[in-house]
Amino acid sequence: MGRSPCCEKLRSKKGRWTAEEDQILTNYIQLNGEGSWRSLPMHAGLLRCGKSCRLRWVNYLRADLKRGNFTAEEEETIVKLHSTLGNR
Protein backbone atom coordinates (compact mmCIF):
# COMPACT_ATOMS: atom_id res chain seq x y z
CA MET A 1 0.00 0.00 0.00
CA GLY A 2 1.37 3.39 -0.92
CA ARG A 3 0.92 6.25 -3.25
CA SER A 4 -0.39 5.66 -6.71
CA PRO A 5 2.19 6.08 -9.47
CA CYS A 6 2.60 9.57 -10.91
CA CYS A 7 1.82 8.31 -14.39
CA GLU A 8 0.96 5.26 -16.41
CA LYS A 9 4.32 3.72 -17.27
CA LEU A 10 3.05 2.11 -20.48
CA ARG A 11 1.61 5.33 -21.86
CA SER A 12 4.32 7.82 -20.89
CA LYS A 13 6.89 9.09 -23.33
CA LYS A 14 10.49 9.55 -22.23
CA GLY A 15 13.35 11.49 -23.70
CA ARG A 16 13.71 14.92 -25.25
CA TRP A 17 10.73 17.23 -25.54
CA THR A 18 9.76 18.24 -29.06
CA ALA A 19 8.89 21.79 -30.09
CA GLU A 20 5.32 20.60 -30.71
CA GLU A 21 5.02 19.24 -27.15
CA ASP A 22 6.41 22.51 -25.77
CA GLN A 23 3.80 24.44 -27.76
CA ILE A 24 0.95 22.19 -26.57
CA LEU A 25 2.04 22.60 -22.94
CA THR A 26 2.47 26.37 -23.26
CA ASN A 27 -0.92 26.82 -24.96
CA TYR A 28 -2.69 24.68 -22.38
CA ILE A 29 -1.20 26.59 -19.44
CA GLN A 30 -1.96 29.96 -21.04
CA LEU A 31 -5.61 28.95 -21.45
CA ASN A 32 -6.13 27.07 -18.18
CA GLY A 33 -3.36 28.29 -15.86
CA GLU A 34 -1.08 26.25 -13.67
CA GLY A 35 -2.96 23.80 -11.55
CA SER A 36 -3.39 20.08 -11.32
CA TRP A 37 -0.20 18.77 -12.88
CA ARG A 38 -1.31 15.14 -12.53
CA SER A 39 -4.34 15.61 -14.79
CA LEU A 40 -2.72 18.12 -17.19
CA PRO A 41 -1.19 15.58 -19.62
CA MET A 42 -4.53 13.84 -20.14
CA HIS A 43 -6.44 17.12 -20.69
CA ALA A 44 -3.72 18.65 -22.88
CA GLY A 45 -3.24 15.50 -24.96
CA LEU A 46 0.40 14.93 -23.99
CA LEU A 47 1.98 11.52 -23.51
CA ARG A 48 4.05 12.72 -20.56
CA CYS A 49 3.57 12.39 -16.82
CA GLY A 50 2.44 15.37 -14.77
CA LYS A 51 5.78 15.68 -13.02
CA SER A 52 7.58 15.91 -16.34
CA CYS A 53 5.16 18.62 -17.52
CA ARG A 54 5.61 20.60 -14.31
CA LEU A 55 9.40 20.44 -14.47
CA ARG A 56 9.45 21.41 -18.15
CA TRP A 57 7.24 24.43 -17.45
CA VAL A 58 9.06 25.58 -14.30
CA ASN A 59 12.60 25.13 -15.62
CA TYR A 60 12.33 26.00 -19.32
CA LEU A 61 9.06 27.41 -20.65
CA ARG A 62 7.79 30.01 -18.16
CA ALA A 63 7.60 33.50 -19.65
CA ASP A 64 9.05 35.12 -16.53
CA LEU A 65 12.08 32.83 -16.46
CA LYS A 66 15.24 34.92 -16.64
CA ARG A 67 18.06 33.60 -18.79
CA GLY A 68 21.57 34.85 -19.29
CA ASN A 69 24.25 36.43 -17.15
CA PHE A 70 23.85 38.38 -13.94
CA THR A 71 23.74 42.16 -14.23
CA ALA A 72 26.49 44.21 -12.57
CA GLU A 73 24.02 45.21 -9.85
CA GLU A 74 23.07 41.57 -9.17
CA GLU A 75 26.72 40.54 -9.01
CA GLU A 76 27.47 43.35 -6.57
CA THR A 77 24.57 42.25 -4.36
CA ILE A 78 25.79 38.64 -4.37
CA VAL A 79 29.35 39.66 -3.44
CA LYS A 80 28.10 41.98 -0.69
CA LEU A 81 25.82 39.33 0.81
CA HIS A 82 28.55 36.71 0.60
CA SER A 83 30.99 38.95 2.47
CA THR A 84 28.31 39.58 5.12
CA LEU A 85 26.95 36.03 5.48
CA GLY A 86 29.85 33.91 4.28
CA ASN A 87 29.45 30.28 3.20
CA ARG A 88 26.47 28.93 5.09
Residue frames relative to the residue before (quaternion, step in Angstrom):
aa qw qx qy qz dx dy dz
M 1.0000 0.0000 0.0000 0.0000 0.00 0.00 0.00
G 0.2752 0.7422 -0.5715 0.2162 3.55 -0.88 0.92
R 0.7409 -0.3619 0.2917 0.4848 3.49 -1.21 -0.41
S 0.5014 -0.6160 0.5014 0.3431 3.52 -1.18 0.53
P 0.5968 -0.5811 0.3955 0.3870 3.60 -1.07 0.58
C 0.5712 -0.6229 0.4154 0.3363 3.57 -1.13 0.66
C 0.8071 0.0168 -0.0011 0.5901 3.59 1.14 -0.38
E 0.5456 -0.5698 0.4840 0.3785 3.52 -1.29 0.21
K 0.4198 -0.7471 0.4575 0.2372 3.56 -0.49 1.19
L 0.6660 0.5223 -0.3140 0.4301 3.60 0.97 -0.78
R 0.7254 0.4573 -0.2289 0.4607 3.55 1.06 -0.78
S 0.6326 0.5945 -0.3309 0.3701 3.59 1.07 -0.66
K 0.3317 -0.7162 0.5863 0.1825 3.50 -1.15 0.77
K 0.1723 -0.7730 0.6025 0.0988 3.56 -1.05 0.75
G 0.6332 0.5588 -0.3890 0.3681 3.54 -1.26 0.23
R 0.7933 -0.3232 0.2385 0.4575 3.51 -1.35 -0.28
W 0.4362 -0.6603 0.5474 0.2721 3.52 -1.20 0.68
T 0.3473 -0.7150 0.5640 0.2237 3.56 -1.06 0.75
A 0.6435 -0.5076 0.3987 0.4115 3.57 -1.28 0.32
E 0.6222 0.5454 -0.3364 0.4497 3.59 1.07 -0.71
E 0.6521 0.5004 -0.3121 0.4763 3.60 0.96 -0.84
D 0.6222 0.5365 -0.3341 0.4620 3.58 1.01 -0.82
Q 0.6705 0.5038 -0.2935 0.4588 3.57 0.94 -0.91
I 0.6340 0.5233 -0.3260 0.4669 3.59 0.99 -0.82
L 0.6694 0.4975 -0.2945 0.4665 3.58 0.90 -0.94
T 0.6615 0.5070 -0.3033 0.4620 3.59 0.90 -0.93
N 0.6647 0.5043 -0.3040 0.4598 3.59 0.87 -0.92
Y 0.6583 0.5155 -0.3153 0.4489 3.57 0.91 -0.91
I 0.6894 0.4733 -0.2878 0.4668 3.59 0.87 -0.91
Q 0.6233 0.5292 -0.3466 0.4597 3.61 1.03 -0.67
L 0.6963 0.4619 -0.2707 0.4781 3.60 1.01 -0.76
N 0.8259 0.2714 -0.0876 0.4864 3.57 0.86 -1.01
G 0.4503 -0.6927 0.4508 0.3380 3.59 1.22 -0.27
E 0.5937 -0.5287 0.4515 0.4051 3.51 -1.35 0.14
G 0.1767 0.7995 -0.5558 0.1440 3.55 -0.93 0.76
S 0.8359 -0.0839 0.1052 0.5321 3.51 -0.72 -1.09
W 0.2441 -0.8130 0.5150 0.1192 3.55 -0.13 1.31
R 0.6142 0.5725 -0.3573 0.4091 3.59 1.09 -0.62
S 0.7475 0.3792 -0.2209 0.4987 3.59 1.01 -0.75
L 0.4617 0.7201 -0.4271 0.2932 3.61 1.23 -0.31
P 0.6743 0.5035 -0.3432 0.4172 3.67 0.69 -0.88
M 0.6533 0.5111 -0.3183 0.4589 3.58 0.98 -0.82
H 0.7018 0.4652 -0.2686 0.4679 3.60 0.89 -0.92
A 0.7088 0.4491 -0.2601 0.4777 3.59 1.04 -0.74
G 0.4534 -0.6971 0.4446 0.3328 3.58 1.22 -0.38
L 0.4606 0.6651 -0.4572 0.3693 3.58 1.12 0.65
L 0.3353 -0.7249 0.5650 0.2069 3.56 -1.12 0.65
R 0.4714 0.6232 -0.4601 0.4216 3.55 0.89 1.05
C 0.4885 -0.6251 0.4922 0.3582 3.58 -1.20 0.30
G 0.6797 -0.5193 0.3432 0.3880 3.55 -1.24 0.47
K 0.6312 0.5387 -0.3335 0.4473 3.56 1.01 -0.79
S 0.6453 0.5192 -0.3121 0.4654 3.56 0.98 -0.84
C 0.6442 0.5150 -0.3147 0.4699 3.59 1.01 -0.82
R 0.6543 0.5166 -0.3105 0.4567 3.57 0.93 -0.92
L 0.6859 0.4836 -0.2895 0.4603 3.58 0.84 -0.94
R 0.6286 0.5274 -0.3376 0.4611 3.59 1.01 -0.76
W 0.6690 0.4976 -0.2936 0.4674 3.57 0.94 -0.91
V 0.7105 0.4773 -0.2699 0.4411 3.59 0.75 -1.06
N 0.7848 0.3820 -0.1844 0.4518 3.59 0.86 -0.92
Y 0.8277 0.2506 -0.1047 0.4911 3.61 1.09 -0.52
L 0.8129 0.3734 -0.1560 0.4187 3.60 0.80 -0.94
R 0.4868 0.6786 -0.4453 0.3228 3.63 1.14 -0.38
A 0.5087 -0.6667 0.4586 0.2938 3.57 -1.00 0.85
D 0.7244 0.4366 -0.2503 0.4712 3.60 1.04 -0.70
L 0.4284 0.6979 -0.4628 0.3394 3.58 1.26 0.24
K 0.2674 -0.7832 0.5441 0.1381 3.56 -0.67 1.12
R 0.1043 -0.7862 0.6081 0.0334 3.55 -0.89 0.97
G 0.6622 0.5292 -0.3656 0.3845 3.54 -1.21 0.38
N 0.7237 -0.4434 0.3318 0.4118 3.51 -1.38 -0.19
F 0.5841 -0.5446 0.4646 0.3826 3.52 -1.35 0.28
T 0.4580 -0.6347 0.5323 0.3225 3.56 -1.17 0.55
A 0.6700 -0.4806 0.3627 0.4341 3.59 -1.25 0.28
E 0.6435 0.5282 -0.3183 0.4535 3.59 1.00 -0.80
E 0.6561 0.5022 -0.3066 0.4726 3.59 0.97 -0.84
E 0.6414 0.5207 -0.3205 0.4634 3.57 0.98 -0.83
E 0.6417 0.5260 -0.3125 0.4624 3.57 0.98 -0.88
T 0.6453 0.5164 -0.3113 0.4691 3.59 0.98 -0.84
I 0.6475 0.5182 -0.3164 0.4607 3.59 0.94 -0.86
V 0.6690 0.4946 -0.2999 0.4668 3.59 0.88 -0.95
K 0.6560 0.5173 -0.3097 0.4541 3.58 0.94 -0.90
L 0.6833 0.4750 -0.2857 0.4753 3.58 0.90 -0.90
H 0.6332 0.5238 -0.3359 0.4602 3.58 1.04 -0.70
S 0.6592 0.4904 -0.3194 0.4722 3.60 0.97 -0.78
T 0.6619 0.4940 -0.3018 0.4763 3.60 1.11 -0.65
L 0.8026 0.3213 -0.1402 0.4826 3.58 0.77 -1.06
G 0.3220 -0.7594 0.5020 0.2601 3.58 1.11 -0.60
N 0.6671 -0.4563 0.3823 0.4479 3.56 -1.28 -0.42
R 0.0251 0.8113 -0.5824 0.0451 3.58 -0.31 1.18
